[in-house]
Amino acid sequence: MRPTGLRRVPASVWGGLLAVGLVASITFAVTFGPAEITSGDVWASVLHHLGIGSSPLSPLRDGIVWELRMPRVITAAAVGAGLAIAGAVMQALTRNSLADPYLLGLSSGASLGAVSVLLLGVGLLLPAAAFLGALVALVLTLLIASAGGGITPSRTVLAGVAVSSLGAALTSFIIFWTATGDSYREILNWLLGSLAGADWPAVLISVGALAAVGIPIIIAGRSLDAFAFGDTAAAALGISVNRTRWLLLVGTALLTGAMVSVSGSIGFVGLVLPHAVRLVVGSRHRVLLPLSALLGAIFLIWCDTIARTLFDPRELPVGIITAVVGGPLFVLLLTRKTTRV
């Protein structure tokens, strides 16, 4: 059957368009805000800090670009890309179109760790605590899934649901028992997802995780294609099923944990965007994963830009914006799929 509509466009063209869109999004998102910053100012500051030429900006304006807005925008791009990759991988491994990066209880584990340090008044340890909480949730999920037999997609999903419920219950109990005053707002802001505190260390964590874990996962895209036909078919194609599944599950969990540690729980990115890309380029993961990453980066940049500017000087958690945009978008994608069937 010949491809129709948008699928006639080669994947390489989509990749080029999204790459250009990402660079443009980073540039223009930095210009949004109360201080008047132009795209020329953005690049002048960037080149200056890279050691190319001198910045024509005043120290104040240069600080706004380089110290305040640029780290936040880059962190948003890395988190969006990482969550989109993780969502596509989880949907492939579990053969569940409703799977998302938090399926293994990672979000609830990270939330439990983050809330604990926030209530203890040691917010500087928040990224480490959130990441550790996500890893503990992963280990617990995999131990439960492997008890009494090998890990299967259905057992993994059920174990993740159990761990997620337990983590959410413990988080709610801690908040109810100990949170007072302004700590409620700080905790709620993190639980709904926020990039307000993103700085260059957050960029290092998110971009580092994307490079160290996300890129190898993208390279392993061909192996994910084999899982679409089941474990038996994957084994017949020469894939070491258990080893590959473990590596991808652990890699996805590490990637998600790193992203959640700097952004909080941001929904719909990993659930919706892989579906949107599939409608355009199909289900080949060697194409799906990099395009999902690019689209996820662009999507979260603009959701965060809306979150910080829509009700300026008040700022919304970015998770609210991703839900408002992602919910109707998911319904639209579901309707299109149903119509095609």
C-alpha positions, 0 to 999 in steps of 0.5 A: 500500500502506498503511503498517503498524506503526510507519510509521503514526506521522507523521514529525513525531511521531517527530521530536518524540519524538526531540528530547525524548529528546535533551534528556532524554538530555543532562540525565540523562547528565550526572548519571551519575558518582561525584559525585552530580549531579541533573538540577536541578543540571544545569539550574541550572549551564547557566542560570547560565552562560547568564547566567540566575540564579545557581547554587546549586552549589558551585564544585566541583560546578558545575565537574563539570557545566560543565567536565567532563561537559557538554562531553563529552555535547554532543560525543558528541551532535554526533559521533553526529548527524554520523556518522549523517548522513554514513552516510545520505548515503554509502549514498545516493550509492553506492547501497550499503547497507553504506556508512558515513562512513569509506568514502572512507578518511577514518578511516585518514587521520585515524588516520595524522595522529593517531598521528603527532602522538601519537608526536611528543608534540604531542597538542595538535595531534591534532584538526588533524592528524586533520582534515588526515589525513582531508582528504588521504585524501579528495583521494587517493580522489577523484583515484584515482576520477576517473583515466581517467574520471568519478567513479562510485559503484563507482569511488569505493568501490574507491578508498576501499578502496585508500586505507583499506588504504594508510592503515592499513598506514602507521599500523601501520608507524609504531606498530610502528617508533616506539611505546614504553611508555604511548604504545601505550595512548594510541594504542589508545584513540584508534584505538578511539574515545574522548571522554574528552578532550572539552572546550569547544573539541571542542564548538566543532569538532563542533557548528560542523561540524554546523551549517556542513556537516550542516544544509546536507546535511539541506536537500539531502535532496530531491536525494539522493532522486533518486540512488536511481534512478540518475544518468540518472533524477536528471539527468532530474529536473533534478539536476546529477549530477556537481556535486551528487555532488561537493558532497555527497561533499566535505561528508560528508568534511568533516563526518566529518573534523571528527567523527573529529578530536575522537572518534577512529574510532567505528564502527557509528553511521553504518552502523546508525542510518540503516537503523533509521530507514528501517524506521520512516519510509521512505527519503525523505531529507528525513525520514531525515536529520534523524531519523538525526541525532537518533537518532545523537546519543541513541545515542552519548550513552548509549554514551559514558555506558556506556563511562565508567561501566560499569567505573568508575574504568576507562574503555572506549573508546566504539568498543567499546560502539558495536560491542557494541551496533551489531553485534547491532542490525545483524544484527536489522535485516538479519533484519527486512529479509530477512523482509519481502522 
